[in-house]
Amino acid sequence: MTFSYTGLAYLLGFFAIGLLTFRFFQYWQREKTTVSKLFLFLTAPFAFFMLITAIAGLFFASNVLVLKFTVILAALTQAFAFTAIGYLIVYLKFPQISPWIGAVSIFLVGLASIILTAIIPFNPYLESTGGINWDVQPLADVFRFFLLLITFLPLLVVLVQQSKATKDYSLKMRTFGIGLVLVFGILIGILDFFLENILKLGAVGSDIAMGVLSVVVFVVILLTQKPPSPTYVTKIYEEK
């Protein structure tokens, strides 16, 4: 078994996103609304992605075949999460349009990302510094980063608008917390590209950044995403 800092960084990320997924599961159990279910469908694939990458990084850091499979599986799970965001955005902002239009559009881009990741040769390896260089080819990387921007940024705008529109403090805190998580998600994507591809700091540089941001995200979620009250339910949004 070969240890890697990448595995540790993703394990911290799993704790953060796993907590958020658990909170959305609790909200969905209480509220039984479409929106609470969509937020659960949004976070669960990301938590799974963090978990499988953490396992690969902690226990199979020297196994090229496992690392390749992890990258392809990560692209698949992320595509499902982005698809849920596409559905959610249209559902919230464009009620006159079928949300499936947003979901299918995003899924097609995600499918292209999966195919490119699978067919373009890449050779992930463990660097001497202890970070895993995934060696994801630029074209596939661009598609995945593009998916991140066209889903996270519009959803962030929606959350800001909804937060301004409500006077419920607990609701403001929940939307504020989710918004911060989205901001940190975008920062992780940018730093991952910037530190490795531009500054050439190696994989461990982005691992350190991700580890630090994961701890911050965990604290933000702990403070803003409280367990649902047994006597009163605060819905993120009203059903149509």
N, C-alpha and C positions, 0 to 999 in steps of 0.2 A: 504493500500500500504506500503510495507516494502522496505526501501532503502538498497542497497548493493554497496560496492566499486567495486565489479565485474561488475555490470551494468555500472558504471561510466568509468571503464577502457576500456570496450568494446565499449562504446560510443565514447571515444577518438580514439580508433582503427578504428571505422567506419568513423569518419571524415577524417582520414589519407587515408585509403584504398578507401573510397568514392571519395576523390579528385583524386586519381590515376585512378580510374575507369572512372571518368568524363573526364580526360585528354585523356585516351585511346579511349573513345567514340569520342572525338573531332578529334583525329588522324585518326580514322577509317572513320569518315565522310569525312575528307579531302582526305585521301589516297586511301581508298577502296581496300586495299591490304589484302592478306590472313594473313600476320603476324600481322598487326594492329588489325584485327578481332580476332585472337587467343589471343592476349594480353588482349583484352576486355573480351573475354570468360574466361580468367584466373582470372582477378581481380574482375569481377562482382559477382561470387559466394562467394568470400572471403568477399566482402563488405556486401552482404546479410547475411552471417554467423555472421559478427560482429553486424549487425543491430538487428537480431532476438535475439541474446544473450544479447545485451544491453537492449532491451525491456523486456526480461525475468528477467534480473538482477535488473532493475530499478522498475518494476511494479509487478513482480510475484516471488519475491525472497523467499517467504515462501510457494509457491505452488509447492509441490513435483511433481505433474503430469505435470505441465507446464515445469518444469525444466528437467524432463525426456524426454519429447517431444523435447525440445530445443537441448538436447545432440544428439538425433537420427537425427534430422533435420540438425544439424551442421555437423555430419558425412556424410550425404548425399550431402550437398552442397560442402563440402571440396573434396569429391570424384570427383565431376564434375570439380572442379578447377584443381585438380591434373591430371585428364584425359586430359584436355586442354594442360597442360604443357607437358605431354607425347607425344601428337601429335606434339606440337611445336618443341620439341627437335629433333625428328626424321625428321620433315620437314626441319629443318635448317641444320642439320649435316649429314643426310643420305638420300639425295635426290633419291637414287636408290631404297630405300625401301618405301613401303607404310606407310604413317604416322599413318594409322589406327592400325598398329601393335603395335606401342608405346602406342596409346590411349587405345586400348582394354586391353593390358597387365596391364597398370596402373589401369584401371577401375575394372578389376577383383580383384586386391588387395584391391581397395577401396570398392568393394562390400563385400569382406570378412570382412573389418572393420565395415561396416554398419551392417551386420548380427550379428557380435560379440557384437557390441554396443547394439543392440536391444534385443538379447536373453539372455545375461549374466545379471543377476540381479544387479541393482545398485540403490542407494538411495541418491540423491543429497540433500544437506541441507545448510541452512544459518548458518555460524559459528557466535559465539558471537562477534568476531572482525569485522564483517560486510562483510566478503568475502564468496562467495558461494563455498562450497566443492562439486564438481561434482561427486565424488565417481566413476569415470570411472574405470572399472576393468583393471588390468595391461595388460592382453592379448590384449584387444581392444586398449588400449593406445599405446602399442608397435607397432601395425599395423599402427596406424595413424602417429606416429612419424617416422616409417620406410618410409611411403609414402612421408612425408615431406623431408626426406633426399635424397631419390632416384629421386626426381623431382627438388627440389630447388638447390641442389649442381650441377648437370649437367647443368641446365639452367644458373647458375651463371658462370660456366666455359665458356659456349657458349658466354655469354655477354662480359666477359673479352676478349675473343679472337676477337670478333667483334669490341670491342672498340679499341683494339690495331691495328686492320687492317684498320680503317678509319682515315682520316685526318680532317674530318668535326668536328669542335669544338662542335657545337650544338648536333650533333649525339653522340659524346663522352659523353657529359653531360647527355643526356637522358639515354644512356646505363649505365653510372656510377650511376645515380640515381636509376634506376631499380635494379641494382646489390646491392646497399646498402639496398634497401627495402627487397631483398631476404635474405641478411645477418641478418637483424633485425628480419625477420620472423623465421629464424633458431634459433636465440638467444632467441626469445620468447618461442619457443618450448622447448629448452634446459632448460631455467630458470624455466619454468612452471613445468617441471619434477623434476629438481634439488632442487628447493626451497621447493616444497610441499612434494616430496617423500623421498628425501635424508636428507635435513636439517630440515624437519618437521616444517617449519615456518608458515604453514597454508595457506589458500587460499589468504589471504590479502597480503602476501609477493609477490606472483606472480602477483597479481593485481596491486600493486605499480610498479613492474618492467615493466609490460605491459603498464601501463599508461604513464610512463616516456618514454619508447621506442616509443610509439604511437605519442607522441608530437615531438620527434626527427624525426620520419618518416614523419610526416606532414610537418615539416620544409624542410626536404630533398626534398620531392616531390614538394613543393612550389618553391624551388630554381632551381631544375633541370628539371622539367617537365613543360615547358612553353606552353601556348596555341599556336596552330599552326598559322603561319603567314597567313594572307589572300592572300598574293601575292606569297609566296614561301613555298613549302612543303618539309620538310626533312623526308625522309622515314627511318625507323629504319633499314630495310634491303631491298635490291633490290628483286623484284619478280624473281622467276626462269623463 
